[in-house]
Amino acid sequence: MVDSGSTYKCIAEGYIDISEDPKDLGNTDSKEEYISEPEEALTSGTANDTAVYQDDDYGDLISGFAPIFDSHNQIVGLVGLDLGADIIHENTYNFLRVLILIMVLSCAISCKRKFHFAFFSKIDIF
């Protein structure tokens, strides 16, 4: 996307799902339709991203933006990426399942060792 004053113009577009048409290619949208991060990337010259937000068409998303520089180190455009947050939710869920399993196994091993030690050493542990 490129900055056209009060609008952004989409000059290239791609989708992971190849059945989706690049319908926005060449379209010009008002900057008011976008969140603040694209403008911040253009003015600061550094990449940034958003927190998880809700989109009416695509659900929970996270967006990232980075400026594109020419050979004279001038910003000539912006690359943006929208990532479905469902992959983050899924990874978090999987991580929590593994963490809980590790905690349960650690507790079981600790209890077994404690009772094993008490049984064989004839020491009162309570």
N, C-alpha and C positions, 0 to 999 in steps of 0.2 A: 504494500500500500504506500502511496505517496501523499505528502501534505500538499493540498491545493488551496491554501488559505483557510477558509472556514469549513472546508470539506476534506475528506480522505477519498482517494481514488484507488480502487482495487485493480492492480495490474497483473497479478498472478494469483492463482488459487489452486489448491490441491486438497484431496480428500483421501483418507485411508480406504474408505468404502468406494471402490471404483464405479459403483453403480450410480453414485451421486453426481449430478451435473454441476459444473462450476458456474452456477447461476449468477454470481456476483461479479464475475470477471468484467472489468471495464466500467462497473457502476460507480457512481459518486454518491457518498453518504455524508450527511451533516455530522460534524464532530460531536454534536450534542447527543447523537445516537450511541456514542461510544463511552466507555468508562474513561477515567482520567489517565490511566497508565500509558496509552499510546502517545499522548501529548507529552507526558513526562519523559518518555524515552527519546522523543524527537528533540526536546529542549535541553535535556541533560547530556545526551550522547551516551547514555549507559542503558544496559538491559534492565528490565524489571518484570515483575509478575504480579498477579492478583491473588487475593484470598479466594477460597471457594465461593462461588456465587451461583444463583439460580437463573437459568435461561428458560424462557417459555417454550422454546422449540427443542432444546437439546438437554435440558435437565441441569444437574450440577456440573459446573465447569471451573477450570482454572485456566487463565490466559497468561501468556508470556509475550513480551515485545522486546525487540532489539533493533537499534538503528543500523542502517546500511550506509557505509562510507564509500566515497569515490576515491580516486588516486590522489586527490588534493586534500584528503581528510575532511571533506565536507559531507554532511548528511544528505543523502539523496532519496532515502526511502526508509521503510520500516518493514521488518518481517514480524509477523504475529503468529501465534500458535494457540489454539484452543484445545485443551485436553479434558476429556470427560473425567470427572472426579470419581466416577464409579470404580475406576481402577485403583484409586487411592483408598477408597472405602474397603474394597476387596482385600488389598494388601494389608491394611490395618487390621481387618477381621482375622486374616490368616496369621498375622503376627501375634495377635492376642490369644488365639487358640494355641499356638506353639508355646507362648509364655506361660499360659495357665497349665499346660501339660508339664512343662519343666518344673513349675512350682509344686505341682502335685507329686511328681516323681521325687523331687528333692525332699519334700516332707516325708514321704514314705520311706525313703532310704535313711533319712535321719532318725525316724522313729524306730526302724528296724535295728539300726546300729545301737541305739540307746538301750533298747530292750535286750538285744543280744549281749551287750556288755554287762548289763545288770544280771541277766540270767547266769552267765558263765563266771562272773566274778563274785557272785553272791553278795553284792553291795546293794543296799536299799537306796534307790534313786528318788524316792518320793518322800 
